[in-house]
């Protein structure tokens, strides 16, 4: 497989800027993408196996790689769930397919979301990894809307070699991840807290 244009962009544009900002002494210190995990949780598959089959086809079209079925690790009686039952599917992307997926995610899929204003800049786990939740698989043009059995969401986890969230955020930002302005996110959170406080006071 030929080198992805996104990987070329990372090497030529992102690496020098990261070295300048964080003072890395050599290229090997610069954070990079390690893998991307795309996961679809499908609780309905317990009662309707077609949900699993359809979403596996969608995920294969989106990522270009055959998904694996995720199974329940334990039984939960109230949900009629037995250990080993299929409850979702996932794909782990590395190397060129990882860069290709990232490119399509930030430049094609995310801008197709309704009322899109950027992604949450606080979705990091403290170890330089970022998780993004998507509500619909149909934002990817590879999915044929007319053949979709059920609209489903997915989680995309981007694993990086960064040691801190700050480094990982800058890495993804330079690679094109459209983060919302942090000020706007904070203002939205404060407005939400004020509104909840007023509603509680009225009650």
Contact map, one row per residue, 1 for C-alpha under 8 A:
11100000000000000000000000000000000000000000000000000000000000000000000000000000000000000000000100000000000000000000000000000000000000000000000000000000000000000000000000000000000000000000000000000000000
11110000000000000000000000000000000000000000000000000000000000000000000000000000000000000000000100000000000000000000000000000000000000000000000000000000000000000000000000000000000000000000000000000000000
11111011000000000000000000000000000000000000000000000000000000000000000000000000000000000000000100000000000000000000000000000000000000000000000000000000000000000000000000000000000000000000000000000000000
01111111000000000000000000000000000000000000000000000000000000000000000000000000000000000000000100110000000000000000000000000000000000000000000000000000000000000000000000000000000000000000000000000000000
00111111100000000000000000000000000000000000000000000000000000000000000000000000000000000000000000010000000000000000000000000000000000000000000000000000000000000000000000000000000000000000000000000000000
00011111110000000000000000000000000000000000000000000000000000000000000000000000000000000000000000110110000000000000000000000000000000000000000000000000000000000000000000000010000000000000000000000000000
00111111111000000000000000000000000000000000000000000000000000000000000000000000000000000000000100100000000000000000000000000000000000000000000000000000000000000000000000000000000000000000000000000000000
00111111111100000000000000000000000000000000000000000000000000000000000000000000000000000000000000000000000000000000000000000000000000000000000000000000000000000000000000000000000000000000000000000000000
00001111111111000000000000000000000000000000000000000000000000000000000000000000000000000000000000000000000000000000000000000000000000000000000000000000000000000000000000000010000000000000000000000000000
00000111111111100000000000000000000000000000000000000000000000000000000000000000000000000000000000000000000000000000000000000000000000000000000000000000000000000000000000000010000000000000000000000000000
00000011111111110000000000000000000000000000000000000000000000000000000000000000000000000000000000000000000000000000000000000000000000000000000000000000000000000000000000000000000000000000000000000000000
00000001111111110000000000000000000000000000000000000000000000000000000000000000000000000000000000000000000000000000000000000000000000000000000000000000000000000000000000000000000000000000000000000000000
00000000111111111000000000000000000000000000000000000000000000000000000000000000000000000000000000000000000000000000000000000000000000000000000000000000000000000000000000000000000000000000000000000000000
00000000111111111100000000000000000000000000000000000000000000000000000000000000000000000000000000000000000000000000000000000000000000000000000000000000000000000000000000100110000000000000000000000000000
00000000011111111110000000100100000000000000000000000000000000000000000000000000000000000000000000000000000000000000000000000000000000000000000000000000000000000000000000000000000000000000000000000000000
00000000001111111111000000000000000000000000000000000000000000000000000000000000000000000000000000000000000000000000000000000000000000000000000000000000000000000000000000000000000000000000000000000000000
00000000000011111111100000000000000000000000000000000000000000000000000000000000000000000000000000000000000000000000000000000000000000000000000000000000000000000000000000000000000000000000000000000000000
00000000000001111111111100000100000000000000000000000000000000000000000000000000000000000000000000000000000000000000000000000000000000000000000000000000000000000000000001100000000000000000000000000000000
00000000000000111111111111100100000000000000000000000000000000000000000000000000000000000000000000000000000000000000000000000000000000000000000000000000000000000000000000000000000000000000000000000000000
00000000000000011111111100000000000000000000000000000000000000000000000000000000000000000000000000000000000000000000000000000000000000000000000000000000000000000000000000000000000000000000000000000000000
00000000000000001111111000000000000000000000000000000000000000000000000000000000000000000000000000000000000000000000000000000000000000000000000000000000000000000000000000000000000000000000000000000000000
00000000000000000111111100000000000000000000000000000000000000000000000000000000000000000000000000000000000000000000000000000000000000000000000000000000000000000000000000000000000000000000000000000000000
00000000000000000111111110000000000000000000000000000000000000000000000000000000000000000000000000000000000000000000000000000000000000000000000000000000000000000000000000000000000000000000000000000000000
00000000000000000111011111101100000000000000000000000000000000000000000000000000000000000000000000000000000000000000000000000000000000000000000000000000000000000000000000000000000000000000000000000000000
00000000000000000010001111101000000000000000000000000000000000000000000000000000000000000000000000000000000000000000000000000000000000000000000000000000000000000000000000000000000000000000000000000000000
00000000000000000010000111111100000000000000000000000000000000000000000000000000000000000000000000000000000000000000000000000000000000000000000000000000000000000000000000000000000000000000000000000000000
00000000000000100010000111111100000000000000000000000000000000000000000000000000000000000000000000000000000000000000000000000000000000000000000000000000000000000000000000000000000000000000000000000000000
00000000000000000000000001111100000000000000000000000000000000000000000000000000000000000000000000000000000000000000000000000000000000000000000000000000000000000000000000000000000000000000000000000000000
00000000000000000000000111111110000000000000000000000000000000000000000000000000000000000000000000000000000000000000000000000000000000000000000000000000000000000000000000000000000000000000000000000000000
00000000000000100110000101111111000000000000000000000000000000000000000000000000000000000000000000000000000000000000000000000000000000000000000000000000000000000100000000000000000000000000000000000000000
00000000000000000000000000001111100000000000000000000000000000000000000000000000000000000000000000000000000000000000000000000000000000000000000000000000000000011110001100100000000000000000000000000000000
00000000000000000000000000000111110000000000000000000000000000000000000000000000000000000000000000000000000000000000000000000000000000000000000000000000000000011100000000100000000000000000000000000000000
00000000000000000000000000000011111100000000000000000000000000000000000000000000000000000000000000000000000000000000000000000000000000000000000000000000000001111000000000000000000000000000000000000000000
00000000000000000000000000000001111100000000000000000000000000000000000000000000000000000000011000000000000000000000000000000000000000000000000000000000000001111000000000000000000000000000000000000000000
00000000000000000000000000000000111110000000000000000000000000000000000000000000000000000001111001000000000000000000000000000000000000000000000000000000000001110000000000000000000000000000000000000000000
00000000000000000000000000000000111111000000000000000000000000000000000000000000000000000001110001000000000000000000000000000000000000000000000000000000000111100000000000000000000000000000000000000000000
00000000000000000000000000000000001111100000000000000000000000000000000000000000000000000111100000000000000000000000000000000000000000000000000000000000000111100000000000000000000000000000000000000000000
00000000000000000000000000000000000111110000000000000000000000000000000000000000000000000111000000000000000000000000000000000000000000000000000000000000011110000000000000000000000000000000000000000000000
00000000000000000000000000000000000011111000000000000000000000000000000000000000000000011110000000000000000000000000000000000000000000000000000000000000011100000000000000000000000000000000000000000000000
00000000000000000000000000000000000001111100000000000010000000000000000000000000000000011100000000000000000000000000000000000000000000000000000000000001111000000000000000000000000000000000000000000000000
00000000000000000000000000000000000000111110000000000000000000000000000000000000000000111000000000000000000000000000000000000000000000000000000000000000010000000000000000000000000000000000000000000000000
00000000000000000000000000000000000000011111100000110000000000000000000000000000000000111000000000000000000000000000000000000000000000000000000000000000000000000000000000000000000000000000000000000000000
00000000000000000000000000000000000000001111110000000000000000000000000000000000000000110000000000000000000000000000000000000000000000000000000000000000000000000000000000000000000000000000000000000000000
00000000000000000000000000000000000000000111111110100000000000000000000000000000000000100000000000000000000000000000000000000000000000000000000000000000000000000000000000000000000000000000000000000000000
00000000000000000000000000000000000000000111111111110000000000000000000000000000000001110000000000000000000000000000000000000000000000000000000000000000000000000000000000000000000000000000000000000000000
00000000000000000000000000000000000000000011111110000000000000000000000000000000100011100000000000000000000000000000000000000000000000000000000000000000000000000000000000000000000000000000000000000000000
00000000000000000000000000000000000000000001111110000000000000000000000000000000000000000000000000000000000000000000000000000000000000000000000000000000000000000000000000000000000000000000000000000000000
00000000000000000000000000000000000000000001111111110000000000000000000000000000000000000000000000000000000000000000000000000000000000000000000000000000000000000000000000000000000000000000000000000000000
00000000000000000000000000000000000000000001111111111000000000000000000000000000000000000000000000000000000000000000000000000000000000000000000000000000000000000000000000000000000000000000000000000000000
00000000000000000000000000000000000000000000100111111100000000000000000000000000000000000000000000000000000000000000000000000000000000000000000000001000000000000000000000000000000000000000000000000000000
00000000000000000000000000000000000000000101100111111110000000000000000000000000000000000000000000000000000000000000000000000000000000000000000000001100000000000000000000000000000000000000000000000000000
00000000000000000000000000000000000000000100100111111111000000000000000000000000000000111000000000000000000000000000000000000000000000000000000000000000000000000000000000000000000000000000000000000000000
00000000000000000000000000000000000000000000000011111111100000000000000000000000000000000000000000000000000000000000000000000000000000000000000000000000000000000000000000000000000000000000000000000000000
00000000000000000000000000000000000000000000000001111111110000000000000000000000000000000000000000000000000000000000000000000000000000000000000000011100000000000000000000000000000000000000000000000000000
00000000000000000000000000000000000000010000000000111111111000000000000000000000000000001000000000000000000000000000000000000000000000000000000000001101000000000000000000000000000000000000000000000000000
00000000000000000000000000000000000000000000000000011111111100000110000000000000000000001000000000000000000000000000000000000000000000000000000000000000000000000000000000000000000000000000000000000000000
00000000000000000000000000000000000000000000000000001111111110000000000000000000000000000000000000000000000000000000000000000000000000000000000000000000000000000000000000000000000000000000000000000000000
00000000000000000000000000000000000000000000000000000111111111000000000000000000000000000000000000000000000000000000000000000000000000001000001000010000000000000000000000000000000000000000000000000000000
00000000000000000000000000000000000000000000000000000011111111111110000000000000000000000110000000000000000000000000000000000000000000000000000000000000000000000000000000000000000000000000000000000000000
00000000000000000000000000000000000000000000000000000001111111111110000000000000000000000000000000000000000000000000000000000000000000000000000000000000000000000000000000000000000000000000000000000000000
00000000000000000000000000000000000000000000000000000000111111111000000000000000000000000000000000000000000000000000000000000000000000000000011000000000000000000000000000000000000000000000000000000000000
00000000000000000000000000000000000000000000000000000000011111110000000000000000000000000000000000000000000000000000000000000000000000000001011000000000000000000000000000000000000000000000000000000000000
00000000000000000000000000000000000000000000000000000000001111111000000000000000000000000010100010001000000000000000000000000000000000000000000000000000000000000000000000000000000000000000000000000000000
00000000000000000000000000000000000000000000000000000000001111111100000000000000000000000000000010000000000000000000000000000000000000000000000000000000000000000000000000000000000000000000000000000000000
00000000000000000000000000000000000000000000000000000000001110111110000000000000000000000010100000000000000000000000000000000000000000000000000000000000000000000000000000000000000000000000000000000000000
00000000000000000000000000000000000000000000000000000001001100011111000000000000000000000010000000000000000000000000000000000000000000000000000000000000000000000000000000000000000000000000000000000000000
00000000000000000000000000000000000000000000000000000001001100001111100000000000000000001110000000000000000000000000000000000000000000000000000000000000000000000000000000000000000000000000000000000000000
00000000000000000000000000000000000000000000000000000000000000000111110000000000000000001110000000000000000000000000000000000000000000000000000000000000000000000000000000000000000000000000000000000000000
00000000000000000000000000000000000000000000000000000000000000000011111000000000000001111100000000000000000000000000000000000000000000000000000000000000000000000000000000000000000000000000000000000000000
00000000000000000000000000000000000000000000000000000000000000000001111100000000000001111100000000000000000000000000000000000000000000000000000000000000000000000000000000000000000000000000000000000000000
00000000000000000000000000000000000000000000000000000000000000000000111110000000001111110000000000000000000000000000000000000000000000000000000000000000000000000000000000000000000000000000000000000000000
00000000000000000000000000000000000000000000000000000000000000000000011111100000111111100000000000000000000000000000000000000000000000000000000000000000000000000000000000000000000000000000000000000000000
00000000000000000000000000000000000000000000000000000000000000000000001111100000001100000000000000000000000000000000000000000000000000000000000000000000000000000000000000000000000000000000000000000000000
00000000000000000000000000000000000000000000000000000000000000000000000111110000011100000000000000000000000000000000000000000000000000000000000000000000000000000000000000000000000000000000000000000000000
00000000000000000000000000000000000000000000000000000000000000000000000111111001111000000000000000000000000000000000000000000000000000000000000000000000000000000000000000000000000000000000000000000000000
00000000000000000000000000000000000000000000000000000000000000000000000001111111110000000000000000000000000000000000000000000000000000000000000000000000000000000000000000000000000000000000000000000000000
00000000000000000000000000000000000000000000000000000000000000000000000000111111110000000000000000000000000000000000000000000000000000000000000000000000000000000000000000000000000000000000000000000000000
00000000000000000000000000000000000000000000000000000000000000000000000000011111100000000000000000000000000000000000000000000000000000000000000000000000000000000000000000000000000000000000000000000000000
00000000000000000000000000000000000000000000000000000000000000000000000000011111100000000000000000000000000000000000000000000000000000000000000000000000000000000000000000000000000000000000000000000000000
00000000000000000000000000000000000000000000000000000000000000000000000000111111110000000000000000000000000000000000000000000000000000000000000000000000000000000000000000000000000000000000000000000000000
00000000000000000000000000000000000000000000010000000000000000000000000100111111111010000000000000000000000000000000000000000000000000000000000000000000000000000000000000000000000000000000000000000000000
00000000000000000000000000000000000000000000000000000000000000000000000101111001111110000000000000000000000000000000000000000000000000000000000000000000000000000000000000000000000000000000000000000000000
00000000000000000000000000000000000000000000000000000000000000000000001111100000111110000000000000000000000000000000000000000000000000000000000000000000000000000000000000000000000000000000000000000000000
00000000000000000000000000000000000000000000000000000000000000000000001111000000011111000000000000000000000000000000000000000000000000000000000000000000000000000000000000000000000000000000000000000000000
00000000000000000000000000000000000000000000010000000000000000000000001100000000111111100000000000000000000000000000000000000000000000000000000000000000000000000000000000000000000000000000000000000000000
00000000000000000000000000000000000000000000110000000000000000000000111100000000000111110000000000000000000000000000000000000000000000000000000000000000000000000000000000000000000000000000000000000000000
00000000000000000000000000000000000000001111110000010000000000000000111100000000000011111000000000000000000000000000000000000000000000000000000000000000000000000000000000000000000000000000000000000000000
00000000000000000000000000000000000000111110100000010000000000000000111000000000000001111100000000000000000000000000000000000000000000000000000000000000000000000000000000000000000000000000000000000000000
00000000000000000000000000000000000000111100000000010011000000000011110000000000000000111110000000000000000000000000000000000000000000000000000000000000000000000000000000000000000000000000000000000000000
00000000000000000000000000000000000011110000000000000000001000000011110000000000000000011111000000000000000000000000000000000000000000000000000000000000000000000000000000000000000000000000000000000000000
00000000000000000000000000000000000011100000000000000000001000101111000000000000000000001111100000000000000000000000000000000000000000000000000000000000000000000000000000000000000000000000000000000000000
00000000000000000000000000000000001111000000000000000000000000000000000000000000000000000111110000000000000000000000000000000000000000000000000000000000000000000000000000000000000000000000000000000000000
00000000000000000000000000000000001110000000000000000000000000101000000000000000000000000011111011000000000000000000000000000000000000000000000000000000000000000000000000000000000000000000000000000000000
00000000000000000000000000000000011100000000000000000000000000000000000000000000000000000001111111100000000000000000000000000000000000000000000000000000000000000000000000000000000000000000000000000000000
00000000000000000000000000000000011000000000000000000000000000000000000000000000000000000000111111100000000000000000000000000000000000000000000000000000000000000000000000000000000000000000000000000000000
11110010000000000000000000000000000000000000000000000000000000000000000000000000000000000000011111110000000000000000000000000000000000000000000000000000000000000000000000000000000000000000000000000000000
00000000000000000000000000000000000000000000000000000000000000110000000000000000000000000000111111111000000000000000000000000000000000000000000000000000000000000000000000000000000000000000000000000000000
00000000000000000000000000000000001100000000000000000000000000000000000000000000000000000000111111111100000000000000000000000000000000000000000000000000000000000000000000000000000000000000000000000000000
00010110000000000000000000000000000000000000000000000000000000000000000000000000000000000000011111111110000000000000000000000000000000000000000000000000000000000000000000000000000000000000000000000000000
00011100000000000000000000000000000000000000000000000000000000000000000000000000000000000000000111111111000000000000000000000000000000000000000000000000000000000000000000000000000000000000000000000000000
00000000000000000000000000000000000000000000000000000000000000100000000000000000000000000000000011111111100000000000000000000000000000000000000000000000000000000000000000000000000000000000000000000000000
00000100000000000000000000000000000000000000000000000000000000000000000000000000000000000000000001111111110000000000000000000000000000000000000000000000000000000000000000000000000000000000000000000000000
00000100000000000000000000000000000000000000000000000000000000000000000000000000000000000000000000111111111100000000000000000000000000000000000000000000000000000000000000000000000000000000000000000000000
00000000000000000000000000000000000000000000000000000000000000000000000000000000000000000000000000011111111110000000000000000000000000000000000000000000000000000000000000000000000000000000000000000000000
00000000000000000000000000000000000000000000000000000000000000000000000000000000000000000000000000001111111111000000000000000000000000000001000000000000000000000000000000000000000000000000000000000000000
00000000000000000000000000000000000000000000000000000000000000000000000000000000000000000000000000000111111111100000000000000000000000000000000000000000000000000000000000000001110000000000000000000000000
00000000000000000000000000000000000000000000000000000000000000000000000000000000000000000000000000000011111111100000000000000000000000000000000000000000000000000000000000000001000000000000000000000000000
00000000000000000000000000000000000000000000000000000000000000000000000000000000000000000000000000000011111111110000000000000000000000000001000000000000000000000000000000000000000000000000000000000000000
00000000000000000000000000000000000000000000000000000000000000000000000000000000000000000000000000000001111111111000000000000000000000000011100000000000000000000000000000000000000000000000000000000000000
00000000000000000000000000000000000000000000000000000000000000000000000000000000000000000000000000000000111111111001000000000000000000000010000000000000000000000000000000000000000000000000000000000000000
00000000000000000000000000000000000000000000000000000000000000000000000000000000000000000000000000000000011111111001000000000000000000000000000000000000000000000000000000000000000000000000000000000000000
00000000000000000000000000000000000000000000000000000000000000000000000000000000000000000000000000000000000111111101000000000000000000000010000000000000000000000000000000000000000000000000000000000000000
00000000000000000000000000000000000000000000000000000000000000000000000000000000000000000000000000000000000011111111000000000000000000000010000000000000000000000000000000000000000000000000000000000000000
00000000000000000000000000000000000000000000000000000000000000000000000000000000000000000000000000000000000000011111000000000000000000000000000000000000000000000000000000000000000000000000000000000000000
00000000000000000000000000000000000000000000000000000000000000000000000000000000000000000000000000000000000000001111100000000000000000000000000000000000000000000000000000000000000000000000000000000000000
00000000000000000000000000000000000000000000000000000000000000000000000000000000000000000000000000000000000001111111110000000000000000000000000000000000000000000000000000000000000000000000000000000000000
00000000000000000000000000000000000000000000000000000000000000000000000000000000000000000000000000000000000000000011111000000000000000000000000000000000000000000000000000000000000100000000000000000000000
00000000000000000000000000000000000000000000000000000000000000000000000000000000000000000000000000000000000000000001111100000000000000000000000000000000000000000000000000000000011110000000000000000000000
00000000000000000000000000000000000000000000000000000000000000000000000000000000000000000000000000000000000000000000111110000000000100000000000000000000000000000000000000000000111100000000000000000000000
00000000000000000000000000000000000000000000000000000000000000000000000000000000000000000000000000000000000000000000011111100000000100000000000000000000000000000000000000000000001100001000000000000000000
00000000000000000000000000000000000000000000000000000000000000000000000000000000000000000000000000000000000000000000001111110000000000000000000000000000000000000000000010000000001111000000000000000000000
00000000000000000000000000000000000000000000000000000000000000000000000000000000000000000000000000000000000000000000000111110000000000000000000000000000000000000000000000000000000000000000000000000000000
00000000000000000000000000000000000000000000000000000000000000000000000000000000000000000000000000000000000000000000000111111000011100000000000000000000000000000000000000000000000000000000000000000000000
00000000000000000000000000000000000000000000000000000000000000000000000000000000000000000000000000000000000000000000000011111111111000000000000000000000000000000000100000000000000000000000000000000000000
00000000000000000000000000000000000000000000000000000000000000000000000000000000000000000000000000000000000000000000000000111111110000000000000000000000000000000000100000000000000000000000000000000000000
00000000000000000000000000000000000000000000000000000000000000000000000000000000000000000000000000000000000000000000000000011111100000000000000000000000000000000001100000000000000000000000000000000000000
00000000000000000000000000000000000000000000000000000000000000000000000000000000000000000000000000000000000000000000000000011111100000000000000000000000000000000111100000000000000000000000000000000000000
00000000000000000000000000000000000000000000000000000000000000000000000000000000000000000000000000000000000000000000000000011111110000000000000000000000000000111111111110000000000000000000000000000000000
00000000000000000000000000000000000000000000000000000000000000000000000000000000000000000000000000000000000000000000000000011111111000000000000000000000000011110100100100000000000000000000000000000000000
00000000000000000000000000000000000000000000000000000000000000000000000000000000000000000000000000000000000000000000000000111001111100000000000000000000000011100000000000000000000000000000000000000000000
00000000000000000000000000000000000000000000000000000000000000000000000000000000000000000000000000000000000000000000000000110000111110000000000000000000001111000000000000000000000000000000000000000000000
00000000000000000000000000000000000000000000000000000000000000000000000000000000000000000000000000000000000000000000001100100000011111000000000000000000001110000000000000000000000000000000000000000000000
00000000000000000000000000000000000000000000000000000000000000000000000000000000000000000000000000000000000000000000000000000000001111100000000000000000111100000000000000000000000000000000000000000000000
00000000000000000000000000000000000000000000000000000000000000000000000000000000000000000000000000000000000000000000000000000000000111111000000000000000111100000000000000000000000000000000000000000000000
00000000000000000000000000000000000000000000000000000000000000000000000000000000000000000000000000000000000000000000000000000000000011111000000000000001110000000000000000000000000000000000000000000000000
00000000000000000000000000000000000000000000000000000000000000000000000000000000000000000000000000000000000000000000000000000000000001111110000000000011110000000000000000000000000000000000000000000000000
00000000000000000000000000000000000000000000000000000000010000000000000000000000000000000000000000000000000000000000000000000000000001111111001000000011110000000000000000000000000000000000000000000000000
00000000000000000000000000000000000000000000000000000000000000000000000000000000000000000000000000000000000000000000000000000000000000011111101110000010000000000000000000000000000000000000000000000000000
00000000000000000000000000000000000000000000000000000000000000000000000000000000000000000000000000000000000011011000000000000000000000011111101000000000000000000000000000000000000000000000000000000000000
00000000000000000000000000000000000000000000000000000000000001000000000000000000000000000000000000000000100110000000000000000000000000001111111000000000000000000000000000000000000000000000000000000000000
00000000000000000000000000000000000000000000000000000000000000000000000000000000000000000000000000000000000010000000000000000000000000000111111100000000000000000000000000000000000000000000000000000000000
00000000000000000000000000000000000000000000000000000000000011000000000000000000000000000000000000000000000000000000000000000000000000000001111100000000000000000000000000000000000000000000000000000000000
00000000000000000000000000000000000000000000000000000000010011000000000000000000000000000000000000000000000000000000000000000000000000001111111110010000000000000000000000000000000000000000000000000000000
00000000000000000000000000000000000000000000000000000000000000000000000000000000000000000000000000000000000000000000000000000000000000000100111111110000000000000000000000000000000000000000000000000000000
00000000000000000000000000000000000000000000000000000000000000000000000000000000000000000000000000000000000000000000000000000000000000000100001111110000000000000000000000000000000000000000000000000000000
00000000000000000000000000000000000000000000000000000000000000000000000000000000000000000000000000000000000000000000000000000000000000000000000111110000000000000000000000000000000000000000000000000000000
00000000000000000000000000000000000000000000000000000000000000000000000000000000000000000000000000000000000000000000000000000000000000000000000111111000000000000000000000000000000000000000000000000000000
00000000000000000000000000000000000000000000000000000100010000000000000000000000000000000000000000000000000000000000000000000000000000000000001111111110000000000000000000000000000000000000000000000000000
00000000000000000000000000000000000000000000000001100110000000000000000000000000000000000000000000000000000000000000000000000000000000000000000000111110000000000000000000000000000000000000000000000000000
00000000000000000000000000000000000000000000000000100110000000000000000000000000000000000000000000000000000000000000000000000000000000000000000000011111000000000000000000000000000000000000000000000000000
00000000000000000000000000000000000000000000000000000000000000000000000000000000000000000000000000000000000000000000000000000000000000011100000000011111100000000000000000000000000000000000000000000000000
00000000000000000000000000000000000000010000000000000010000000000000000000000000000000000000000000000000000000000000000000000000000000111000000000000111110000000000000000000000000000000000000000000000000
00000000000000000000000000000000000000010000000000000000000000000000000000000000000000000000000000000000000000000000000000000000000011111000000000000011111000000000000000000000000000000000000000000000000
00000000000000000000000000000000000001111000000000000000000000000000000000000000000000000000000000000000000000000000000000000000000011111000000000000001111100000000000000000000000000000000000000000000000
00000000000000000000000000000000000001110000000000000000000000000000000000000000000000000000000000000000000000000000000000000000001111000000000000000000111110000000000000000000000000000000000000000000000
00000000000000000000000000000000000111100000000000000000000000000000000000000000000000000000000000000000000000000000000000000000001111000000000000000000011111000000000000000000000000000000000000000000000
00000000000000000000000000000000000111000000000000000000000000000000000000000000000000000000000000000000000000000000000000000000111100000000000000000000001111100000000000000000000000000000000000000000000
00000000000000000000000000000000111110000000000000000000000000000000000000000000000000000000000000000000000000000000000000000000111000000000000000000000000111110000000000000000000000000000000000000000000
00000000000000000000000000000000111110000000000000000000000000000000000000000000000000000000000000000000000000000000000000000001110000000000000000000000000011111000000000000000000000000000000000000000000
00000000000000000000000000000011111000000000000000000000000000000000000000000000000000000000000000000000000000000000000000000001100000000000000000000000000001111100000100000000000000000000000000000000000
00000000000000000000000000000011110000000000000000000000000000000000000000000000000000000000000000000000000000000000000000000001000000000000000000000000000000111110000000000000000000000000000000000000000
00000000000000000000000000000111000000000000000000000000000000000000000000000000000000000000000000000000000000000000000000000011100000000000000000000000000000011111101100000000000000000000000000000000000
00000000000000000000000000000010000000000000000000000000000000000000000000000000000000000000000000000000000000000000000000000011000000000000000000000000000000001111101100000000000000000000000000000000000
00000000000000000000000000000000000000000000000000000000000000000000000000000000000000000000000000000000000000000000000000000111000000000000000000000000000000000111111100000000000000000000000000000000000
00000000000000000000000000000000000000000000000000000000000000000000000000000000000000000000000000000000000000000000000000011111100000000000000000000000000000000111111110000000000000000000000000000000000
00000000000000000000000000000000000000000000000000000000000000000000000000000000000000000000000000000000000000000000000000000001000000000000000000000000000000000001111111000000000000000000000000000000000
00000000000000000000000000000010000000000000000000000000000000000000000000000000000000000000000000000000000000000000000000000001000000000000000000000000000000000111111111100000000000000000000000000000000
00000000000000000000000000000010000000000000000000000000000000000000000000000000000000000000000000000000000000000000000000000001100000000000000000000000000000010111111111110000000000000000000000000000000
00000000000000000000000000000000000000000000000000000000000000000000000000000000000000000000000000000000000000000000000010000001000000000000000000000000000000000000111111111000000000000000000000000000000
00000000000000000100000000000000000000000000000000000000000000000000000000000000000000000000000000000000000000000000000000000000000000000000000000000000000000000000011111111100000000000000000000000000000
00000000000001000100000000000011000000000000000000000000000000000000000000000000000000000000000000000000000000000000000000000000000000000000000000000000000000000000001111111110000000000000000000000000000
00000000000000000000000000000000000000000000000000000000000000000000000000000000000000000000000000000000000000000000000000000000000000000000000000000000000000000000000111111111100000000000000000000000000
00000000000000000000000000000000000000000000000000000000000000000000000000000000000000000000000000000000000000000000000000000000000000000000000000000000000000000000000011111111111000000000000000000000000
00000000000001000000000000000000000000000000000000000000000000000000000000000000000000000000000000000000000000000000000000000000000000000000000000000000000000000000000001111111100000000000000000000000000
00000100110001000000000000000000000000000000000000000000000000000000000000000000000000000000000000000000000000000000000000000000000000000000000000000000000000000000000000111111100000000000000000000000000
00000000000000000000000000000000000000000000000000000000000000000000000000000000000000000000000000000000011000000000000000000000000000000000000000000000000000000000000000011111110000000000000000000000000
00000000000000000000000000000000000000000000000000000000000000000000000000000000000000000000000000000000010000000000001000000000000000000000000000000000000000000000000000011111111000000000000000000000000
00000000000000000000000000000000000000000000000000000000000000000000000000000000000000000000000000000000010000000000011000000000000000000000000000000000000000000000000000001001111100000000000000000000000
00000000000000000000000000000000000000000000000000000000000000000000000000000000000000000000000000000000000000000000011110000000000000000000000000000000000000000000000000001000111110000000000000000000000
00000000000000000000000000000000000000000000000000000000000000000000000000000000000000000000000000000000000000000000111110000000000000000000000000000000000000000000000000000000011111011000000000000000000
00000000000000000000000000000000000000000000000000000000000000000000000000000000000000000000000000000000000000000000010010000000000000000000000000000000000000000000000000000000001111111000000000000000000
00000000000000000000000000000000000000000000000000000000000000000000000000000000000000000000000000000000000000000000000010000000000000000000000000000000000000000000000000000000000111111100000000000000000
00000000000000000000000000000000000000000000000000000000000000000000000000000000000000000000000000000000000000000000000000000000000000000000000000000000000000000000000000000000000011111110000000000000000
00000000000000000000000000000000000000000000000000000000000000000000000000000000000000000000000000000000000000000000000000000000000000000000000000000000000000000000000000000000000111111111000000000000000
00000000000000000000000000000000000000000000000000000000000000000000000000000000000000000000000000000000000000000000000100000000000000000000000000000000000000000000000000000000000111111111100000000000000
00000000000000000000000000000000000000000000000000000000000000000000000000000000000000000000000000000000000000000000000000000000000000000000000000000000000000000000000000000000000001111111110000000000000
00000000000000000000000000000000000000000000000000000000000000000000000000000000000000000000000000000000000000000000000000000000000000000000000000000000000000000000000000000000000000111111111000000000000
00000000000000000000000000000000000000000000000000000000000000000000000000000000000000000000000000000000000000000000000000000000000000000000000000000000000000000000000000000000000000011111111100000000000
00000000000000000000000000000000000000000000000000000000000000000000000000000000000000000000000000000000000000000000000000000000000000000000000000000000000000000000000000000000000000001111111110000000000
00000000000000000000000000000000000000000000000000000000000000000000000000000000000000000000000000000000000000000000000000000000000000000000000000000000000000000000000000000000000000000111111111000000000
00000000000000000000000000000000000000000000000000000000000000000000000000000000000000000000000000000000000000000000000000000000000000000000000000000000000000000000000000000000000000000011111111100000000
00000000000000000000000000000000000000000000000000000000000000000000000000000000000000000000000000000000000000000000000000000000000000000000000000000000000000000000000000000000000000000001111111110000000
00000000000000000000000000000000000000000000000000000000000000000000000000000000000000000000000000000000000000000000000000000000000000000000000000000000000000000000000000000000000000000000111111111000000
00000000000000000000000000000000000000000000000000000000000000000000000000000000000000000000000000000000000000000000000000000000000000000000000000000000000000000000000000000000000000000000011111111100000
00000000000000000000000000000000000000000000000000000000000000000000000000000000000000000000000000000000000000000000000000000000000000000000000000000000000000000000000000000000000000000000001111111110000
00000000000000000000000000000000000000000000000000000000000000000000000000000000000000000000000000000000000000000000000000000000000000000000000000000000000000000000000000000000000000000000000111111111000
00000000000000000000000000000000000000000000000000000000000000000000000000000000000000000000000000000000000000000000000000000000000000000000000000000000000000000000000000000000000000000000000011111111100
00000000000000000000000000000000000000000000000000000000000000000000000000000000000000000000000000000000000000000000000000000000000000000000000000000000000000000000000000000000000000000000000001111111110
00000000000000000000000000000000000000000000000000000000000000000000000000000000000000000000000000000000000000000000000000000000000000000000000000000000000000000000000000000000000000000000000000111111111
00000000000000000000000000000000000000000000000000000000000000000000000000000000000000000000000000000000000000000000000000000000000000000000000000000000000000000000000000000000000000000000000000011111111
00000000000000000000000000000000000000000000000000000000000000000000000000000000000000000000000000000000000000000000000000000000000000000000000000000000000000000000000000000000000000000000000000001111111
00000000000000000000000000000000000000000000000000000000000000000000000000000000000000000000000000000000000000000000000000000000000000000000000000000000000000000000000000000000000000000000000000000111111
00000000000000000000000000000000000000000000000000000000000000000000000000000000000000000000000000000000000000000000000000000000000000000000000000000000000000000000000000000000000000000000000000000011111
